[in-house]
Amino acid sequence: MTDPAPRRRGRPSRTEEESGPGARERILEAARAQFAERGYDKASVRGIAKAAGVDPALVHHYFGTKDEVFAAAIEVSFEPTAVVPAILGGPREAIGERLARFFIGVWENPASRAPLLAIVRSALTHEAAAKVLRTFVLRRLLERIAAELDVPDPGFRAELAASHMIGIVIMRYVIQVEPLASVDPERIVEQVAPTLQRYLTEA
């Protein structure tokens, strides 16, 4: 009797699991759910793969490390390549309102809120999560907007806008301080928009 052939390491064979429709999307959805439920600390590539019904090597094949899966799972909430032109495309005097409405809208959507809550909580104690937050909220969204507006110190202005919005996120959605936690989102947009407008456009 001969010994069975040794198992191959690395990328899984190109089975129906890998080549079937929607494998990458299933992994992303599973990642969002795992990060939302377990947080950055306890979520793992193996757990994500199990939830998606794929081999862990397939997760690595599509996304690389756990940090990169995390980043990809968050990116779908912000979609900076579509959002930045939309915010910049309208009248300059309403940029603050468009930005506030977009940002609050992302957080008011239960589907995007849960994984974003995981990243904000994790960013306080883990550099990898903090890096993702900086990348998508600051560099890929606000810094790109500020840079296109041709104002002095665009990076500093973007940081001020980010601090304002992340502060609202922590107070409303993480700590849930009243009355901010239950006030109508439209009222938040009305109050926040002029401040964002000043940060990003006034000389």
Secondary structure, 3 states (H helix, E strand, C coil): CCCCCCCCCCCCCCCHHHHCCCHHHHHHHHHHHHHHHHHHHHCCHHHHHHHHCCCHHHHHHHHCCHHHHHHHHHHHHHCHHHHHHHHHHCCHHHHHHHHHHHHHHHHHCHHHHHHHHHHHHHHCCCHHHHHHHHHHHHHHHHHHHHHHCCCCCHHHHHHHHHHHHHHHHHHHHHCCCCCCCCCCHHHHHHHHHHHHHHHHHCC
